[in-house]
């Protein structure tokens, strides 16, 4: 399962990098996000990215052979940010039903994507590439596994080994409706968000009982929610 750290290591062939180089890598992604957020043009060039990042085109080519590879790296970085937000526990108040848990998590996810136009374009836009779509699928699969553990932290769930798969399927249905909203309105509207959540809940009712008993929330259960991936970062050497 690929992360942005994996990709950075692959692009640099795992060679030691100075901290300044890693900062430059993220500056390229920041510039790409700014361009995607502010321009209706899908055909952003590496030269434009270099100009926006205020670095040389050669520096961009050092990390990325083409524009699509930048998009994939940005999508993976979004995945990690979305993941970190999605696994935050729900407290004050705690959800009392699994339907409420999904509703609150979906609302938070929609709010985040609406606040980041570049994420909307990468994940929901009509021109998304196969590589970016694959990065999205990778993030969704990891999130579904953690979401299943979150269900287990809040509710009495037994003998449901397929729960991560069901959650991933429900998320795919939700994404389809979000894409429709983006196509019509350029954002995920609350109306479409609610419809997408209803679709996910309806699908999950095929497998989950309408009511799951609450169990006491423990720190141990919350710590299990995060799924850490083995993703070694490129080695750092002293600053220039």
N, C-alpha and C positions, 0 to 999 in steps of 0.2 A: 504494500500500500504506500503510494508515493506522497511525500510531503514537500513543502518548499525547501526544507533543509536537505532532503534527498536530492532534489533537483539542483540546488546550488553545488552540492558535492559532485554531482555528475557533470555539470557544465564546466566545472574547474578541474575535472578529472582527479578529484580528491587531493590536489596539490595544496600545500600550505598556502594560506592567504593572509595578507595583512589585514588588520581591522579596517583600514581605509578602503580596501577592496570590497569587503562585505558591506560597508556603508554605501559604497558606490552602487553595488548591486541593488540595494533597497531604494536608493535614490532613483534608479531607472524604473523600478516598479511604481514608486510614488508619482513619477512624471507620467507614466502610462495611465495610471488611475486618473490623474488630473485631465489628461487629454480625452480619455473615454467619457469622463463626467461632463466635460464642457463642450464637446463637439458632437454633432450629429453624423459626422463622417466616419464610416467604419474603416476606411482605407488609411489608417494612420501608419506612417513610415518610421523606420528606425531613425532616420535623420530628424524627423520631428521630435521623436522621443529624446534623442541626444540634445537637441536644442532646448527642450523643456527642462531636461535634467541639468543643463549647463555643464555638459561634459562632452568629450570628443566622440565622434561616431565610432572611432576605433575602440574606445572603451566599451561602448555598447556591444560591438561585435565580439569583444573579449568574452562576454558572458552569453550572448544570444546570437545564433546564426540567422534568425529571421524574426519577423514580428510575431508570428504565432507562438514561438517559444516564449516570448515575453508575456503574451496573454496567458499561457499555461502557468507560468510562474506566478503571475498575479492571481489567477484563479486558485492556485494552491495556497497562496498566502491568505486569500479571503476564506478558504476552507478552514484554516487554522483559527482565524479570528471568530468565525461563525461557531466552530466547535467549542472554543473556550467559553463563549457566551451561552451556548446551548446547554452545557453541563452544569451551569450554576444552579445550586439547589433553590427550590421554591419555598420560601418561608414568609411568615407575617402577611397573610396566613398561609399555612400549608394547604396544598390541594386535597380535597376530600374525595374526589372521584378521578378516575383515569381520564375521563372526558375533559374535566377541568384542567388537568395537567397539560393535555395536548393543546387545549384552547390557549392557555397562557403562554406556552412555549411557541406556538405558531404566531401569536400576536407579536411577541418579542422578536422573532425571526423576521417577520414582515417589516417591522419598524426599522430593524437594522438594515435590511436590503434597500428599503426606501430612502434611507439616509446616505446610501452609497450608490449613486447612479451607475458607477462603473461595474459594480457587482451585479446590478440588474441587467445591464447590457451583456455581460459575459455569460451569465447563467440562464437568462430568460430571453435574450434577443434572438431574432430569427437567423442571424448570420453566425451563430456560435459554431465553432469548429468541432470536429470529432475529438480532437485532443483535449480541448477545454471541456467538452461534454464528459469525456472519460474522467477528468479530474473531478468534475462535479459528482459523478457516480461514486468515485473513491471516497470523497468526503461524506456523501450520504450513507454509504455502507458503514463507515466508522461511527457516524452519528447514530445510526439505528442500533448498533450494538450497545452504545452508551445509554441510549434512551431506554432500551430494555432493562438495563441495570438500574436506571432511575425508577422505572416502574416497580422493580423488585425492592427498591429502597422504601417506597411509600406504601406498597400494597402487598397483600398476601397472594403471591403468584406461585403456583406449583405446577410442575410438569408441563412447561411451555417452552421447550427448547427452540421452537420455530418463531418465537416472539420477535427476535431481531429481523428475520425475513419479512414477517407481516408488517412490521413498522417501516421497513425500507419500501415495501410495496405501497403502503399508504402514503408515504412521503412522495413517491413518484407520481401518484395521482394528484396530490396537492400541488406539486410543481407544475403539472400540466395546466391546472386552473390558474396558477400564478402567471404562467407564460401567456395565457389568454388575456389576463388583466393587463399585463405589460404591453401586449400587442395593441390593445384598445386604448389604454390610458397612459402608458409610459410609467406607471407605478403599480404597486399592488394595492388596490383600493380595499377598504374595509369590507365592502360587500363581497368582493371576490375572495378575500381572505376568509370570511366566515363560510362561504360556500365550499372553499377548499378544505377547511377544517371539518365541515359536515361530511364531506366526501370521505375523508380519512377515517372519521369515527364510524361511518356506516360500513366501510370495508372491514374495520377491526372488529365490529360487532359480529362478523361471521365466526370469529374465533374466541373473542373475549366475552365473558359474562357481562351483563349490564352493570352489575355491581361487584366491585372487588373490595374486600374488607381492608381498612387501613391498618397499618402496623406502626409501632413506634419508630420514628426516624432516628438512626444512629450515625455517628461519625464514621464508623467502619463501613457502613453501607454506602455512605456518600463518597468515601474515598475509592470505592470500587467502580464508581461511575466513569471516572476517567480511564481511557484506554491509551496508554503511552505506546508509541511506536518506536521501534529501534531505528532511529534516524540520526546517525552520527553527523555532526556538523563538520565542515572543513576545518582543519587545524589552524589555529591562530598563532601568529608570531608577533614579535614586538612591533609597536607602531613605527611608522616611518619617522 
